[in-house]
Structure formats: C-alpha cells, structure tokens
Amino acid sequence: MSTALLTVTALCRREILKFVRDRSRVAGALVQPLAFWLLLGLGFQGAFQMPDSPVGAVGYVEFLFPGVLALVLLFTAIFSTISIVEERASGFLQTVLIAPTSRTAIVLGNALGGTLLASVQALLFVVVWPWVGPGLTIGGVAYITAICLGMGIGFTALGCAIAWRTDTTRGFHAIMNLFLLPLWFLSSAMFPLDSAATGLRELMLANPVSYAVSGLRHGLYVEAPAVLADPVTCLAVTWGFAALMVGAAVWSVHRPLFQTA
C-alpha cells in the first residue's frame, strides 16, 4: 500500500513539475481558452438568443463560459497524457513498469496529476466570471470544483487508456480529437438543447460531458439556464463517467505494452 501511494505521489508531482517548467505550455493553457472564449463569444453575441427568454437576458459570452471551462479540462487531458506516448519512446515508461509497484498506481498517478492541473486552470478561469455573469457563492465554487475534479479524472484516464495503445503522438492526437471534439460540441457548450435538431438532442442527452457542462452552469448560477438535469444527477453522471474511465485505463495498462507476433 505504501509503495503504491509513493508511486501515485511521485508521478503526480512529476506531471505538475513538467507543466510548471514548460513556460510555453503554461501560457498556452491560460491564454488559449481566454482568446477562444472572447473571439467566439463576441463574434456570435449579436446572433444568439436563449429559447423562451427575453432578448439580451443571457448573452453568448455568458452562455459560452461553462463550455470553455469544460474545454480547458479537455485540452489539459490531451496535453498531460500525451507524455505517456513520449515516455514510452524515451524508455522512461519501461523503467516505471519494472519498478515494484502496481500498474493501477501508474494510472492513478498520471490521472491525478493531470486532474489537479486541469482543475486549477479551470478555477483560475472562473475568476473572470463575476465580470460577465452573476456573483459566485461558496457553495457554487465547491460544486464547480467537484465537477472539475470528476471531469478531469474521467478524461485524463481516457487519455491514459488511449495513449497506452498508441505508438505515435500524431496518432494519439488524431484519436483524442475523434473522441473529445464531438463530445464537447454535443455537450450544450455552444448551443442549448432546446435549439438543437431532434437527432442531436438524443445524442446530447446521452453524452456524459453534457451533464458536466450543466453541472458547471449549476455552480455558476442560483437558477441555472439551459441545463439538462438537476445538480445531483449532473454530479453523479460526471463521477460515474470518471469511475468508468479509470476502470478502462486500469484494464488497458494491464495488457502488454508491446504486441508480439
């Protein structure tokens, strides 16, 4: 037990140190979501109106904010787990595998490091919210933190599972984009459920990221607009998805690292 805990702590600390020491990654993690939010939000501000609400009640800059928080978490999952592919090529991963520790601890260490980075970035971004929306409450911040942690664990674990079976960083990016971008677009991050076509509504309701975005809206508002479910359901689906992805990542890393003919 102590060996596994030391492994989780060491790998988590290593992920954080790699992020802090890479200045370009720090700048990109903070500036890119802010630029994306402002450019897209201001660009569609005049063309957006919430269904069944007065004109101007919720502007697009305000509506898009929870979706950009989710996007911060998704991008961090990509950048934090791509190191698994690079470390396999450099030989570091093989060194970790022969150490006297469980592979489950390796998954948890990488997932925890990526989750902490993603959650801190998202919470730093939340500081901007009072300038565009209603004020935050302590309970709301605590709820947002719980959603961010669950979403971060889920997608870093998904990244671990995919990176374990991927040989190149190019292939990893292609596969992750195949999963992440459609999940984000169909999460009510860019448009509300009520304004979507009938076929898209079913996909949005089946998408676990939709409930994470709705959960973020619950944390930002006292009476949240454009949500799919109540706060308890959003939290349960988000953490249920996280548990499922951790299980998939643990199963993946217990398979052979290299396939032999």
C-alpha positions as CSV (number, residue, x, y, z in Angstrom):
1,M,0.0,0.0,0.0
2,S,2.8,2.4,0.9
3,T,4.6,1.6,-2.4
4,A,1.5,2.3,-4.4
5,L,0.9,5.6,-2.6
6,L,4.5,6.7,-3.1
7,T,4.2,5.9,-6.9
8,V,1.0,7.9,-7.2
9,T,2.5,10.9,-5.3
10,A,5.7,10.8,-7.4
11,L,4.0,10.6,-10.7
12,C,1.5,13.3,-9.8
13,R,4.3,15.6,-8.6
14,R,6.2,14.9,-11.8
15,E,3.3,15.9,-14.0
16,I,2.9,19.2,-12.1
17,L,6.6,20.0,-12.3
18,K,6.7,19.3,-16.1
19,F,3.8,21.7,-16.5
20,V,5.3,24.5,-14.4
21,R,8.7,24.3,-16.0
22,D,7.3,24.5,-19.5
23,R,6.6,28.2,-19.9
24,S,5.0,27.9,-23.3
25,R,2.6,25.3,-22.0
26,V,1.7,27.5,-19.1
27,A,1.0,30.5,-21.3
28,G,-1.0,28.4,-23.8
29,A,-3.1,26.8,-21.1
30,L,-4.2,30.2,-19.8
31,V,-4.3,32.4,-22.9
32,Q,-5.8,30.0,-25.4
33,P,-9.1,29.4,-23.6
34,L,-9.4,33.1,-22.9
35,A,-8.9,34.0,-26.5
36,F,-11.2,31.3,-27.8
37,W,-14.0,32.4,-25.4
38,L,-13.7,36.1,-26.2
39,L,-13.4,35.7,-30.0
40,L,-16.2,33.1,-30.3
41,G,-18.4,34.8,-27.7
42,L,-18.1,38.3,-29.1
43,G,-18.5,37.0,-32.7
44,F,-21.8,35.3,-32.0
45,Q,-23.0,37.8,-29.4
46,G,-25.5,39.6,-31.7
47,A,-26.8,36.4,-33.3
48,F,-27.6,34.4,-30.2
49,Q,-30.8,34.3,-28.1
50,M,-31.7,31.8,-25.5
51,P,-35.0,30.0,-26.3
52,D,-38.0,31.2,-24.3
53,S,-36.1,34.1,-22.7
54,P,-36.1,37.9,-23.3
55,V,-33.7,39.4,-25.8
56,G,-30.4,40.1,-24.1
57,A,-31.2,38.2,-20.9
58,V,-28.2,35.8,-21.4
59,G,-25.6,36.9,-23.9
60,Y,-23.5,34.4,-25.8
61,V,-20.3,35.4,-24.0
62,E,-22.1,34.5,-20.8
63,F,-23.7,31.3,-22.2
64,L,-20.4,30.0,-23.6
65,F,-18.4,30.4,-20.4
66,P,-19.2,27.0,-18.8
67,G,-18.4,25.3,-22.1
68,V,-15.0,27.0,-22.2
69,L,-14.4,25.7,-18.7
70,A,-15.1,22.2,-20.0
71,L,-12.8,22.8,-22.9
72,V,-9.9,23.8,-20.5
73,L,-10.3,20.4,-18.9
74,L,-10.4,18.5,-22.2
75,F,-7.3,20.2,-23.6
76,T,-5.4,19.6,-20.4
77,A,-6.3,15.9,-20.7
78,I,-4.7,15.8,-24.1
79,F,-1.5,17.6,-23.1
80,S,-1.0,15.7,-19.8
81,T,-1.5,12.2,-21.2
82,I,0.4,12.6,-24.4
83,S,3.6,12.3,-22.3
84,I,2.8,8.6,-21.9
85,V,3.5,8.1,-25.7
86,E,6.7,10.2,-25.5
87,E,7.9,8.4,-22.3
88,R,7.4,5.0,-23.9
89,A,9.7,6.1,-26.8
90,S,12.3,7.5,-24.4
91,G,12.3,4.4,-22.2
92,F,11.1,6.1,-19.0
93,L,7.8,4.2,-19.1
94,Q,9.5,0.9,-19.3
95,T,11.6,1.8,-16.2
96,V,8.4,2.6,-14.3
97,L,6.9,-0.7,-15.3
98,I,9.7,-2.8,-13.9
99,A,9.6,-1.0,-10.6
100,P,8.0,-2.9,-7.6
101,T,4.6,-1.2,-7.9
102,S,1.2,-1.9,-9.4
103,R,0.1,-0.6,-12.8
104,T,-3.0,0.7,-11.2
105,A,-0.9,3.1,-9.2
106,I,0.7,4.3,-12.5
107,V,-2.7,5.1,-13.9
108,L,-3.8,6.9,-10.7
109,G,-0.6,8.9,-10.5
110,N,-0.9,10.2,-14.1
111,A,-4.6,10.8,-13.8
112,L,-4.3,12.7,-10.5
113,G,-1.5,14.9,-11.8
114,G,-3.5,15.8,-15.0
115,T,-6.7,16.3,-12.9
116,L,-5.1,18.7,-10.5
117,L,-3.6,20.8,-13.3
118,A,-6.9,20.9,-15.2
119,S,-8.9,21.8,-12.1
120,V,-6.5,24.6,-11.1
121,Q,-6.6,26.1,-14.6
122,A,-10.4,25.9,-14.7
123,L,-10.7,27.6,-11.3
124,L,-8.3,30.3,-12.3
125,F,-10.6,30.9,-15.3
126,V,-13.6,31.1,-13.0
127,V,-12.2,34.3,-11.5
128,V,-13.3,36.1,-14.7
129,W,-17.0,35.1,-14.2
130,P,-18.2,37.9,-12.0
131,W,-17.5,40.4,-14.8
132,V,-19.9,38.6,-17.2
133,G,-22.4,36.8,-15.0
134,P,-23.9,36.8,-11.5
135,G,-21.7,36.6,-8.5
136,L,-20.3,33.4,-7.2
137,T,-21.2,31.7,-3.9
138,I,-19.0,29.5,-1.7
139,G,-21.3,26.6,-2.4
140,G,-21.2,27.2,-6.1
141,V,-17.4,27.2,-6.1
142,A,-17.3,24.0,-4.1
143,Y,-19.7,22.4,-6.6
144,I,-17.7,23.6,-9.6
145,T,-14.6,22.1,-8.0
146,A,-16.3,18.8,-7.6
147,I,-17.4,18.8,-11.3
148,C,-13.9,19.8,-12.5
149,L,-12.3,17.1,-10.5
150,G,-14.7,14.4,-11.8
151,M,-14.4,15.6,-15.4
152,G,-10.6,15.9,-15.1
153,I,-10.2,12.4,-13.7
154,G,-12.5,11.0,-16.4
155,F,-10.7,12.5,-19.4
156,T,-7.1,12.0,-18.1
157,A,-8.0,8.4,-17.5
158,L,-9.5,8.2,-21.0
159,G,-6.3,9.7,-22.3
160,C,-4.2,7.2,-20.4
161,A,-6.1,4.3,-21.9
162,I,-5.7,5.6,-25.5
163,A,-2.1,6.7,-25.1
164,W,-1.2,3.2,-23.8
165,R,-2.2,1.6,-27.1
166,T,-0.9,4.4,-29.4
167,D,2.6,4.3,-30.9
168,T,3.0,8.0,-32.1
169,T,1.9,11.4,-30.8
170,R,0.3,12.1,-34.2
171,G,-1.9,9.0,-33.9
172,F,-2.7,10.0,-30.3
173,H,-3.8,13.5,-31.3
174,A,-6.0,12.1,-34.1
175,I,-7.7,9.6,-31.8
176,M,-8.2,12.0,-29.0
177,N,-9.7,14.6,-31.3
178,L,-12.0,11.9,-32.6
179,F,-13.4,11.4,-29.1
180,L,-13.0,14.8,-27.5
181,L,-14.2,17.4,-30.0
182,P,-17.6,15.7,-30.8
183,L,-18.2,15.2,-27.1
184,W,-17.6,18.8,-26.5
185,F,-19.6,20.1,-29.5
186,L,-22.6,17.9,-28.4
187,S,-22.4,18.9,-24.7
188,S,-24.6,22.1,-24.9
189,A,-21.4,24.1,-24.6
190,M,-22.0,26.0,-27.8
191,F,-25.8,25.8,-28.2
192,P,-28.6,24.9,-25.8
193,L,-30.5,21.6,-26.0
194,D,-33.8,23.3,-26.9
195,S,-32.4,24.9,-30.1
196,A,-30.8,21.6,-31.4
197,A,-32.3,19.4,-34.1
198,T,-34.2,16.3,-32.9
199,G,-31.4,13.9,-33.7
200,L,-28.8,15.9,-31.9
201,R,-30.9,16.2,-28.8
202,E,-30.8,12.5,-28.2
203,L,-27.0,12.5,-28.7
204,M,-26.7,15.4,-26.3
205,L,-28.7,13.7,-23.6
206,A,-26.6,10.5,-24.0
207,N,-23.3,12.5,-23.8
208,P,-21.8,12.5,-20.3
209,V,-20.0,15.8,-21.0
210,S,-23.4,17.4,-21.3
211,Y,-24.0,16.7,-17.6
212,A,-20.6,18.1,-16.7
213,V,-21.3,21.4,-18.6
214,S,-24.8,21.5,-17.0
215,G,-23.1,21.0,-13.6
216,L,-20.8,23.9,-14.2
217,R,-23.9,26.0,-15.0
218,H,-25.5,25.0,-11.7
219,G,-22.4,26.1,-9.9
220,L,-22.3,29.5,-11.6
221,Y,-26.0,30.3,-11.2
222,V,-28.5,30.1,-8.4
223,E,-31.1,29.2,-11.1
224,A,-29.1,27.9,-14.0
225,P,-30.4,28.3,-17.6
226,A,-30.1,25.6,-20.3
227,V,-29.4,22.7,-18.0
228,L,-30.1,19.0,-18.8
229,A,-30.7,17.7,-15.2
230,D,-30.6,18.7,-11.5
231,P,-27.3,19.2,-9.7
232,V,-27.3,15.8,-8.0
233,T,-27.8,14.0,-11.4
234,C,-25.1,16.1,-13.1
235,L,-22.6,15.3,-10.3
236,A,-23.5,11.6,-10.3
237,V,-23.1,11.2,-14.1
238,T,-19.8,13.1,-14.1
239,W,-18.3,10.9,-11.4
240,G,-19.8,7.8,-12.8
241,F,-18.1,8.5,-16.1
242,A,-14.9,9.2,-14.2
243,A,-15.1,5.8,-12.5
244,L,-15.8,4.0,-15.8
245,M,-12.8,5.7,-17.5
246,V,-10.5,4.8,-14.6
247,G,-11.6,1.2,-14.9
248,A,-11.0,1.3,-18.7
249,A,-7.5,2.8,-18.1
250,V,-6.6,0.2,-15.5
251,W,-7.7,-2.6,-17.8
252,S,-5.7,-1.1,-20.7
253,V,-2.4,-0.8,-18.7
254,H,-2.7,-4.4,-17.5
255,R,-2.4,-5.6,-21.1
256,P,1.1,-6.0,-22.6
257,L,2.8,-2.7,-23.6
258,F,4.1,-4.2,-26.8
259,Q,2.3,-6.7,-29.0
260,T,4.3,-9.6,-30.3
261,A,3.6,-11.5,-33.5
